[in-house]
Amino acid sequence: MDKSWDAILKPLTRELHNLLVELESSPTDEFLPSNENIFRALNLPRDQVKTIIIGQDPYPNPEMAEGLAFSVPPSIALTKLPPSLRNIFTEYQNDLGYPQPTSGHLGEWVENGVLLLNRVLTVTPGKPFSHKGRGWQKVTDAILASLVPQNLPVIAWGKPAENAVRQLGFQNVIASPHPSPLSAYRGFFGSRPFSKVNEMLKRQSKEPVNWLLE
């Protein structure tokens, strides 16, 4: 991770140590993503964050979990994208008028200032939500709380994400139902989160996000 996050995570050194030791020492509980990708979202320096997209936890598929919320590796075929990501791309196209991306990897968003942060940073393969309650939310809440003073726009898909960021004090929350097929038609489609982020940034005289994915 970028060193700019060190001061935020230093007070949580003991909790992080215990959490990682527990993950690595369990003989039966494998976890995703790989160890080197757990904090991958924090490769983006704190002072370069323009907006935040809140995820829940990593994909429980070893081929897809890569440490960035909603993102999958470039090797994943478009026909095999997770349903939520396919719906995100549908809204992306409708909102911005851009063509279908050539892969499900969202690294270009990160390079343009988008923090893709899951609230829970690990998961057991094949078992979504399995690491909820292990202590990750204390860590990610500290990361998010450190960004509240920057008055950033935050994209929160689903009530749990919305409630979390509002409780932390974020004011510029772009909330809608989750892009999951179970809820996307209840207000995710047509919510225009990407253009709304840029509208907020422009009102603050800040540089908008380049959302274009090649």
HUFENMO-V76562 format. One record per run of one state. SS is the DSSP state (helix for helix, strand for strand, loop for the rest). FROM is the first residue (numbers start at 1). LEN is the number of residues. Records with the same first field share a line. If there is no record, write none. Layout:
BEGIN
SS = FROM-LEN, FROM-LEN
END
This chain:
BEGIN
loop = 1-2, 11-2, 26-6, 33-2, 38-2, 44-2, 49-2, 56-22, 81-2, 97-10, 112-2, 119-4, 125-2, 128-8, 146-2, 151-2, 158-1, 169-4, 177-7, 187-6, 204-11
helix = 3-8, 13-13, 35-3, 40-4, 46-3, 78-3, 83-14, 107-5, 136-10, 148-3, 159-10, 184-3, 193-11
strand = 32-1, 51-5, 114-5, 123-2, 127-1, 153-5, 173-4
END
